[in-house]
């Protein structure tokens, strides 16, 4: 993508495609989610739509705290 005013390239075509994919994926799953207790653990409920992204049981690689109110969940495979 290029700036209409100065002609500077802001994103490569590949980066633009990836950003569009991410935006579409977020539209599908965005919203509040419930945390439930499962045995002695807790779990986040995700909508069934995430299966279309390749998200399924057992593909979480790591979880870490990013800030005082956010977590990062990394998968062991690409989802978008």
RAFEN-V373904 format. One line per field, one symbol per residue. ss: DSSP state (H for helix, E for strand, L for the rest). psi: psi as a letter, one per 40 degrees, with the letter a starting at -180 (. if undefined). burial: I if it has 24 or more other ideal C-beta (glycine too) atoms within 12 Angstrom, else O. A space follows every 50 residues. Layout:
BEGIN
ss=???
psi=???
burial=???
END
This chain:
BEGIN
ss=LELLLLLLELLLHHHHHHHHHHHHHHHHHLLLLLEEEELLEEEELLLHHH HHHLLLLLLEEEEEEEELLEEEEEELLLLL
psi=hihddeehhdiiddddddddddddddddeiiiiihihhbeiiihhiidde ddeehiheehdihihdaefiihhhieiie.
burial=OOOOOOOOOOOOOOOOOOOOOOOOOOOOIOOOOOOOOOOOOOOOOIOOOI OOIOIOOOOOOOOOOOOOOOOOOOOOOOIO
END
